[in-house]
Amino acid sequence: MNNDISAIKKEACTGCMACYNICPHNAITMVEDKEGFKYPVIDKDKCTNCGLCSSCCAENAPPPELFNHWLCRHCA
């Protein structure tokens, strides 16, 4: 199983750089496309499949219709 963000489509990326900033192995670089938008590219040789990038990715957040329910279930 792949725990990194490589399954997330470039078009879905917000460019927030959270994955880049959290990676302890420097396995993610931000590449700029022709429109100037930055998106992550994973170096598979450096990636340990730890899942930190995937866990902080906004694209992996609960959908808005479940967000309030998720907060209520997890708050004290």
VENCORRA-V304434 format. One record per residue. N is the residue number from 1. RES is the residue in one letter. PHI is phi in whole degrees, -180 to 180 (999 if undefined). Layout:
n->[N	N]
res->[RES	RES]
phi->[PHI	PHI]
//
This chain:
n->[1	2	3	4	5	6	7	8	9	10	11	12	13	14	15	16	17	18	19	20	21	22	23	24	25	26	27	28	29	30	31	32	33	34	35	36	37	38	39	40	41	42	43	44	45	46	47	48	49	50	51	52	53	54	55	56	57	58	59	60	61	62	63	64	65	66	67	68	69	70	71	72	73	74	75	76]
res->[M	N	N	D	I	S	A	I	K	K	E	A	C	T	G	C	M	A	C	Y	N	I	C	P	H	N	A	I	T	M	V	E	D	K	E	G	F	K	Y	P	V	I	D	K	D	K	C	T	N	C	G	L	C	S	S	C	C	A	E	N	A	P	P	P	E	L	F	N	H	W	L	C	R	H	C	A]
phi->[999	-102	-95	-86	-89	-64	-78	-79	-69	-54	-65	-86	-69	-89	76	-71	70	-60	-63	-60	-72	-89	-67	-78	-109	52	-91	-119	-118	-99	-110	-95	-88	-67	-88	92	-84	-96	-141	-80	-127	-98	-88	-63	-73	-94	-68	-104	62	-74	89	-61	-64	-67	-70	-101	-73	-63	-67	-95	-69	-61	-62	-53	-68	-103	-61	-63	-64	-61	-63	-63	-69	-105	-91	-80]
//
